[in-house]
Amino acid sequence: MMWSSERRRTFISRLAKLLFGAFFAMSIVSAFKLKQGAPERVVPLELRPVKVASLAEIKQRGYVALSVGGTPVLVFPVGEELRAYDATCPHMGCPVSGRRLLEEGVLECPCHASTFDPATGARLSGPAPRGLRQLPLEVRNGQVYVLPA
Ligand code: FES
């Protein structure tokens, strides 16, 4: 079947509009999902412990999300202990969110819904190939510090 040049131009024009619309819609969805995992505080990279918050504040809020030298970090209590993770999703690098931690007890990546065990950082579901990297913590005088590694 041969298409006239006008039909071909119309087809290409519609295809271009469709692709542009799909790209635009995906950009909006991606921007919204990335915002869900956005840190509350941004800290420049330091080679010494970075203060997160007081132990009481972390327990009261349930979790704290911050960025240390561009690395997303999540800090939260697990029972009587604390955990800190490099919250960079091992799938494609989106910041993992603590939003579902309080109600459902899981950490979730907002980009493609990988979930992680808050106690161990292990991958529970989704396309992430492995779990989250745990970071060392210190508690001094009621203040919690994370040691970026
Ligand atoms: S980037 Fe986290 S699941 Fe894809």
Boltz pocket constraint, residues with backbone or C-beta under 6 A from the ligand:
constraints:
  - pocket:
      binder: B
      contacts: [[A, 89], [A, 90], [A, 91], [A, 92], [A, 93], [A, 94], [A, 109], [A, 110], [A, 111], [A, 112], [A, 113], [A, 114], [A, 126], [A, 127], [A, 128]]
      max_distance: 6.0
